Amino acid sequence: MTVDPRAALDRLIAALEAHYHAVESRHGEDDPAVDDAYDVLADAFEVYDDALGTVFGEATPFYLGEEEDESEDDEDEDDDADDESDEDWSAEDEDDEAPVSR
């Protein structure tokens, strides 16, 4: 089933507006209305992007990343912090720094 790109664009614009209004009137950190609007917006974008590709052979310059488990994100951040602390710093490196004027 091919979706009309113009209809998909209209749906995307409406989803953007709905998402904006949900964020603007957010009730707390975990407002389900914002989550729902996010999901509708993501779906509308994918339909629009697919319609452009199918009908015109074009794509948008945007990419929806896959959601990752939050525990994986925390592990990645911990690994990055460990990498930075593992770097070897010698006294010789410190001597190369410019003097600080007081």
RASULHU-V563465 format. One record per residue. N is the residue number from 1. RES is the residue in one letter. PHI is phi as a letter, one per 40 degrees, with the letter a starting at -180 (NA if undefined). OMEGA is omega in radians with two decimals (none if undefined). Layout:
N;RES;PHI;OMEGA, N;RES;PHI;OMEGA
This chain:
1;M;NA;3.12, 2;T;c;3.12, 3;V;c;3.09, 4;D;c;-3.12, 5;P;d;3.14, 6;R;c;3.10, 7;A;c;3.11, 8;A;c;3.09, 9;L;c;3.11, 10;D;d;3.11, 11;R;c;3.11, 12;L;c;3.12, 13;I;c;3.10, 14;A;c;3.12, 15;A;c;3.06, 16;L;c;3.11, 17;E;c;-3.12, 18;A;c;3.12, 19;H;c;3.12, 20;Y;d;-3.12, 21;H;c;3.11, 22;A;c;3.13, 23;V;c;-3.12, 24;E;c;-3.10, 25;S;b;-3.11, 26;R;d;3.09, 27;H;b;3.12, 28;G;g;-3.08, 29;E;c;-3.06, 30;D;b;-3.12, 31;D;c;-3.12, 32;P;c;3.11, 33;A;c;3.11, 34;V;c;3.11, 35;D;c;3.13, 36;D;c;3.14, 37;A;c;3.09, 38;Y;c;-3.13, 39;D;c;3.12, 40;V;c;3.12, 41;L;c;3.13, 42;A;c;3.12, 43;D;c;-3.14, 44;A;c;3.10, 45;F;c;-3.12, 46;E;c;3.11, 47;V;c;3.13, 48;Y;c;-3.13, 49;D;c;3.10, 50;D;c;-3.14, 51;A;c;3.09, 52;L;c;-3.13, 53;G;c;-3.10, 54;T;c;-3.03, 55;V;c;-3.02, 56;F;b;-3.09, 57;G;g;-3.12, 58;E;b;3.11, 59;A;a;3.05, 60;T;c;3.14, 61;P;c;-3.06, 62;F;b;3.13, 63;Y;b;3.04, 64;L;c;3.13, 65;G;c;3.09, 66;E;c;3.09, 67;E;c;3.12, 68;E;b;3.06, 69;D;c;-3.09, 70;E;d;3.14, 71;S;c;3.08, 72;E;c;3.12, 73;D;c;3.14, 74;D;c;3.13, 75;E;c;3.13, 76;D;c;3.13, 77;E;c;3.11, 78;D;c;3.12, 79;D;c;3.13, 80;D;c;3.13, 81;A;c;3.12, 82;D;c;-3.14, 83;D;c;-3.12, 84;E;c;-3.10, 85;S;c;-3.12, 86;D;c;-3.10, 87;E;c;-3.14, 88;D;c;3.07, 89;W;b;3.13, 90;S;b;3.11, 91;A;c;3.13, 92;E;c;3.12, 93;D;c;-3.11, 94;E;c;-3.14, 95;D;c;-3.11, 96;D;c;-3.10, 97;E;c;3.12, 98;A;c;3.13, 99;P;c;3.14, 100;V;c;3.10, 101;S;c;-3.08, 102;R;b;none
